[in-house]
Amino acid sequence: MKTLLQIFEWWYFRKYGTSFIEQVSVSHLRPLLGGVENLSPAAAFPSSSGETESSRQNLSECTVWRNPLNLFRGAEYNRYMWVTGREALTYYDMNLSAQDHQTFFTCDSDAMRPGDGAMQKAWRERNPEARIKAAHQALQQNYECAMAYVLLAEEEASTITDAEKLFKQALKAGEIAYRRSQQCQHQGTQQELQHRRDTNVLVYVKRRLAMCARKLGRVKEAVKIMRDLMKEFPLLNMLNIHENLIEALLELQAYADVQALLAKYDDISLPKSATICYTAALLKARAVSDKFSPEMASRRGLTTAEMNAVEAIHRAVEFNPHVPKYLLEMKSLILPPEHILKRGDSEAIAYAFFHLQHWKRVEGALNLLHCTWEGTFRMIPYPLEKGHLFYPYPSCTETADKELLPSFHEVSVYPKKELPFFILFTAGLCSFTAMLALLTHQFPELMGVFAKAFFSTLFAPFNFVMEKMETFMPSSLWHQLTRI
């Protein structure tokens, strides 16, 4: 047994580059014993900037973000429900949207303005019919109520074309209110809050108009609206308008413009997203994917460009490991939620829903992703404790994603490395043999009785067949066979 174990350990080390006994001890025994990996001096004494970055990331690792590419409720989510009978949005997700609307589209002075007071009640309503009714009441009180047009465009319009018409009406009303509040924003706190609210409404409406143009095929128009919006309101980076722009530019195959955007937003001081990381990987994969062959790469090694592409894919997979299964169509897609959790399954769905077509358009990109993405997990053996390029993968994503995603969707969890079946079988066989040896040493008589009963039961069918054969064959036949 010792010799067999040594041979197996040598074979496993040659094939996988690590000790089997050490891997089993670290992976299975260490969590039970409560062991913690020792930190390196650099990790134990981080710099001040590293402390700030780490604290900021740990604070936001399970923060829910507004999906920059969220769909329209009336024209898309409701139509899905009419066709399938399934609710695409969870109550938790819709409740977060209601909170966002109250935060961005209301202020304390709304009660004094006709129409805005009715919209304050509309944003708090849980029933969609009640919200739509309140929006119509607000328009009766003030036909220039931009927020009422926004609500009707989001929830009552059954097509993107109808939603676009309502958003254009909201844009006219929003621009009037914005110019009016801009003139008196410095007259007091209430005026300043009102101007901020009008700014939020104007930016939201322009962004949704750009998304309508994108969905209706007018991609260049959508790009122009987004670029103008980013120039006019440069401080609103938290709305992630650049992610909408990246998706539209990829549709136009304007890869140089996408690279310029990534140079600005793929910065160490800015928060990352699946769109940023996977788009950077797509652009690097595009340079080599059409000629990439795993057989050729294994014979001659990776070129510098191929190595850069593989490293970019590993970086993206480390940030969000759920995306490749959707891009490679190993898992079915659903409609993305209105809110996402960065590095979670909800963000992966939202990214793949809009960007799968762009990966398919680049020849060989999905093949390169298929050949290389699982290598990330060999680089990061303990992702919940220590990362490579990012902070450790948060353990709270599964719980938050279950709240954001519908119940019929199976939430993806962090992919864990699975040992080959032969290794598991060998380890189980060795453990079983060692247990039998220990029991035989401790209880020899009892184990002898057990072994005799086991083998008698095992050979009972064979003895039964032999007895039947003796009854059918003449007794002299066995005598002649024994003589031969």
N, C-alpha and C positions, 0 to 999 in steps of 0.2 A: 504493500500500500504506500509506503514511504517513497519507494522508487517511482511508482506511477504518479504520485502527487508531484514529485520533483520534475518528472518529464512534462507533465501538464503545465506546471508553473513556467518552465522554460519555453514551451510552445506559446503560451498565452503572452509572455513578455515579448517574444519575437514578433508576434502578430499585432499586438495592441500597444506595445511600448510602455506597459505598466504592469506591476505585480498584481496578480489576481487576489492573493491573500490580503495585500495592502488595500486594494480597491474595496473588497468586501468589508474589511475592518473599518475603513473610513466612511464608506457610504451607508453601512447598516448598523455597525456597532457604535460609532462615534455619536450619532444623534441620540441613541438610547442612553449613553453614558454622559451626555450633556457636554461633550467636548467642544471647544471653540478653537478655530485655527488661529495661530499666533499672527499678530500683525507685524508687518515689516516696519522698520523705523520711519520710513516715509509716510506710511499709513497711520502710524501711531502719533506722529507729530506733523500734521499737515500744515501747509502755509496758511496765511490769513485769507488769501483769495480762495484757496481750496476749502477752508472752513465755510466761507460764505456760500460758495457754490454748492457744497454738500448740504448745508442747512436749507438752502433754498429748494434743492431738488427733493430732499426728504420731506419737506413741508408740502410739496406739490405732487408727490408721487401717486397719491390716491385722490387728487382733486379732479372733479368732473369739469370738463371744458365744453363750451358750445361747439357743435360740429360746424365748421365753416362751410361745408357743402350740404347742409341739411336740406331735405326735400320739402315740397309744399304739401301741407296737410290735405287740403281739398282736392288738388289736382293729382296727387301721387299717393299719399298714404291712404286716403279714404277710398280711392279707386282700387287699391290693393285689397282693402277689406271687403269691398263690394264683390270682387271677383273670387277671392279665396275664403271669405268668412273669417279670416284671422285678423286680430288686432296687431298692427305692425309696431305700435308704440306702447310702452308700459305706462302705468299710472305715475310711477316715479319720474320717468322721463318727461311726461307732459307737465307734471307739477314743477319740475325744474324750469321748463319753458315759461310757465306762468309767472314764476318768480323773476325770471329774466325780463319779461315784458313789463312787470311792475317796476323793476329797477331802472330800465332804460327809457320807458315811455311815459312815466308819470313823475309829477313833482307836487310840492305842497300847494302851489297856487292853482292847481287844476280845478278845484271846486268853484273858483271865481270865474272860470271861462266856460261859456256855453259849449256843450259837446264833450269837453275834456272830463267833466265830472262823470258823465255817463260811461266814458271809456275806462275810468278808474274802476267802476263796478264790473265792466265787461272783462277786464283782465283777471279779475278775481273769481269769475264764474267758472265752475267745473263743467257744466253742461255746454256742449258746442252750440246747440240751438239758442240757448240763453245768451251766449256771447254774440252770436250773429244778430239776434234781435236787439241787443243793447247797442251794437254798432250802427244799425239802421236808425235807432232812436237818436244817437249822437249826430248823425248826418241831418236828421230833421231839425235838430237844434242849431247845427252849424255845418253848412255844406262844405266848409273849408277845413274840416277836422281830418287831418292827414292820418291819424292813428286809426280812425274808423275804416278808411280805405285799406290800410295795411291789414287789419284783421279780416276784412271781407276777402281781400286778395289771397290771404293765407288759407282761410278755412272754408269760404263759401264758393270760390271759383272752382269749377270742376275741370278746367283745362288750363294749360300754361298760357294760352292766348288770352283767356279771360283774366287770369291773374295779372298779366302784363298790362292790360288796359286799366285795371284798378290801381296798379302801382304807378302808372303814369299820372292818374288823377291825384294819387297821394304825393307824387313828386311836386306837382304844381302847388298844392296846398302846403306842403312842407317847406318849399323855397320861400313862400310868402311869410310863413311863421318864422323861419330862420332869419330872414332879413329884418323883420320887425323886432325880434328879440336881440339881434346883434347890435342894434342901435342903442338899446338901453340896458345892455348887460352889466355896465359898471355903475348902475344907479343903486344897487343894493344886492343883498344876498339872494332874495327871491328871484330877482331878474337874472342873476347869474345862473341859478339852478334851472330856470326856465330856458335860458339859452343853451345850456348843456343838454337839456332834454330835447330841444328842437334840433340840435346838432346830431344827437343819436338817431332821431327819426330820419333825418335827411340822409345820413350815411347808410342806415339800414335799407331805406327805399332804393337808393342808387345801387347798392350791392345786389339786392334782389332783382332789380331790372337787368343788371348785367347777367345774372344767373338765368333769367328768362330768355335773354338774347342767346346765351350759350346753348340752352336746351332747344331753342327753335332753329339752331343752325347758323345764326349770325355771330360767329365766333370772333371775327375781327372787331365788330361793334362791342362785344362783351369785353374784349381786351382793352379797348380804348376807354370804356367807362371805368374799368378797374384801375388803369394807370392814372387817369385823371383824379380818381378818388384818393389814391395813395399820395399823389402830389398835393392835393388840396387839404388833406387831413393826415399829415405824416406822423402825428403822435398817436394815432389809433392802431398801433401795431398789434395790440392785444386781440383785435378782431380777426387777425390772421387772413386779411384780404389777399396777401401774397400767395396763399395756398390756392385760392380760387384762380388767381392769375397763372400760377404754374400749370394747373390742369388745363386751362384754356390754351396756353402756349404749346403744351404738349400735343393738343389736338391739332394745332396749326403746324406741328413739327418744326417749330422755331426753337431748335435746341440751343442755339447760341444765346438767345434771350433767356432761356431757362437757366443756362449756366451763369449768366450775369446775375440773375436773381439769387441763385444759390450762393454766389460769392458774397452777397450782401447779408443773407439771412442764415446761412449755415455757418454761424459764428459761435465760438466757444462761450461767449457771454449771453447768447440768446437761447431761449428754450427750444429744444428739439421736438420734432414730430415725425411720424411715419412718412409723411409727404416729403419732408426735407431729406431724410436719410435714404429712403428708397428711390427718390428721384435722382439723387447723387449717384447711387449705385447703378441706376438705369443708364445714365449718361456715360459712365465709365464702361459699363458692359457693352454699350452700343459700339464702342470703338473696336471691340475684339470678338463679339459674340457671333458674327456671321461666319468666321473662319475657325471658331473654337471647336476642338475635338478632344474629348477626354483621353482617348487612346494616344493621340499625338502628344498631348501634354504630359502624359505619364512617361513617354519615351524620351522626349527632349527637355522636359521641364517647362515651367511657366515663363513666358517672357515678362518684361517689366510692365507692359500695358495690361497683360492678363493678371499679373499679381496685383496691380492696383485695382482692377475690377473685382477680383476675389476679396480683397481686403475691404472694399466698399460694401460688398454684399454681406460680409461677416459683421461689419459695423451696423448695417441696417438690421440684420437679424438679431444682433445683440440688443438693439433698442426695442424692437417689437418682434418677438419670435413667432407670432401667430400669422403674420402676413403671408409667408411663402405657401402655406397650405391652401389659401384662397387663390393666390396667383397661379399656382400649379393645378388648381381645380381638384385638389384632393379633398376639399370640403366645400359644401354648397353655400352659396351666398344668400343673404337675406337683405331686406331694405335696411339701410343704415339708420341708427337712432338719431334723435335731435341733439343728444349730448354724447360725448365720448370720454373714455378714460385713457389717457396717454399710456402707451406700452401695453394696453389691454386688448382683449378680443374685440371690443366695440370700435376701437380705433382701427384695428386691422380690417374689419368689415367695411368701415367708412372709406378707407384708402382703396382697398381692392375693388369696391363697387364702382368707383370712378376711374381707376388707373389700370385695371386689368387690360383694357383695350390698348393702352399705350405700350404695355409690355409685349402684347401680341404683335403689335405693329413693328417692333424692332426684331429683325430676324435673328434667331438664336439666343435672345435674351433669356427666355424662360428655360431653355436647355442649360445655359450657364448657371442660372439660379438653381435648377434641379440638381446639378452635379456638385454644387459647392455649399449650399446653405446649411446642410447638417454639420459641416465641419466646424461651425461656430461653437457647437456644444462640446466638442473635444478641447477647444481652447479655454472654455469656462467650465471647469468641472463642478464648481459649487456656486451657481449663479445667484442663489438667494443670500449668499454671504459676501461674495466678492465678484466685482465685474472686471472687465478688461478695458474698455473704452468709456463705459458709463458706470454710474453707480449701481450697486446690486439690484437685481430685479425685485420689485416690490411684491410681497406675498399677499397683499390685500386686493389685487386686481380681480380675482375670480369672484369674490363676494360682491364687489361693486358692479361688475359686468352682468351678474345675474339680475341685478335690479334694473339695469338699463336695457337689457335685451329681452325679447319675448320668451315665454316659457317653452315654446315649441323648438327653440334653437338650443342646441347643445353647446354650452360655453366651452371655448378652448382654454386649456390650462397650459402652464409652461411645459414645453416638451422635455421629458426626462429621458436620459440615456437608458436604453434597454440593453441588457446583456444578451448575447446570442443564446439560443435554446441549448446548444451543446454544452456551453459553460454552466448553465443552470442545472442541466441534467447531471453533469459530472460532479458538481458541487453537492447536489442532493444525494447522489450515489455514494460519494465519499462520507458524507455525514451519516447516512443510513448504515453503512458498513461499520463505521466507528461506534455507533450506538449499539449495534448487535454485538460487537466485540466487548464492549463495556458490560452489557447485560450478561453475556456468557461468562465473563470473568467473575461477576458478582453472584450470579445465580446459575451455576453450571447444571444442576439437576433439573431445575424448572425449565431452563432453556433447552435441555436435551429432550424433555417430554414435548415441549412445544415444537422442536424441530422434527421429531418423529411424527407427531400429528400433522404437521404441515406437509411433509413429504408424502405421507400416506394419502393425504387428501389430494395432493398434486398428481400422484401417479394412479389414483383410483380409476379414472377413465381408461388409462392404458391397460391396467389389469383386467378391467371389465371387457375390453376388446379382445385381449388375449384369451380369456376364458371362453368367449363366444367362438373364437376361431378354433379352439381345441374341440368344441362340441361338433363342429361341422367337418373338421379334417380327421382322417384316420390316424390312430395313435402311432402306426408304423412310419408315417411320413416324417414325424419329428426325429424318430430313430435313424432313418436313412439320411436326413439332413445333417444330423450330428456326426454321422460316420463320414460324410463327404467333407 
